[in-house]
């Protein structure tokens, strides 16, 4: 009997077992390496998770930066000095100086009915156009991004198509505006631009604020009302009651809600940073008509905060209206502009 084949198979079989052992060892080593990597990542995440509240508490200015997010300039690679590049071909860009060391980037969009007439016109023509009797909206945007944000541009177009001038700015520290943001500073910027528009307008001048811009809008509205020169009306889109309650309700805050002393680390730090945006106090001093717009599926500023602000204003006998947008419309935090009925809602509210 020839056993060479058997021996070969036997030798081969023994080698196969060794190879299998070697493969299993390699797989085990690979799994061990993968597990070590996972543990390292988890350790880093844990360190960051614990370090963030400590840093925020030790340095409250960090919390202010998180509120403003002015260092996030999106969309990227847009030329703010050229609104035409964003489809705003009846818009001019200019820079205003509210105080030494601060330069504000400002856009002025004329009503769409003047689109053809506006082609190629200079700044002097646009300034004169503000006095044509058409109503004016001064728009205060929210945190992050610039006056060139997509949803902001789309709202300008809606308002322009409805016959309004739109004047909007980047506060100090946003976009191509210079300076360092504080609540007091950006409120001063907003008042300056509002008064700049009012001095040139022949028609009524209204205020529109969105998200963080609603806090700016109520600051401005209250100051103007207390000065005896209220705006024609104030519209608040996706407003909150005050920045502390908004921070407590923000999706990112939920990550830390289980953290011991959450209020002390985070919410008290906001107060320590000097940022309040107390719309719940401001609306009680606003004497002009007030409109609140809020989507039920807003995931950034919860709907219940807008409703709570309305209840506070209504209880203070303020002339206030509240328009909710159903969750199934999918408008969330920044797409109310896409509602086909929005122009009619605005014109009815303003009695135009």
Beta strands, then each sheet from edge to edge (+ up, - down):
strand 1: 91-99
strand 2: 102-109
strand 3: 136-140
strand 4: 165-169
strand 5: 205-210
strand 6: 233-237
strand 7: 289-295
strand 8: 320-325
sheet 1: 1+ 2- 4+ 3+ 5+ 6+ 7+ 8+
end
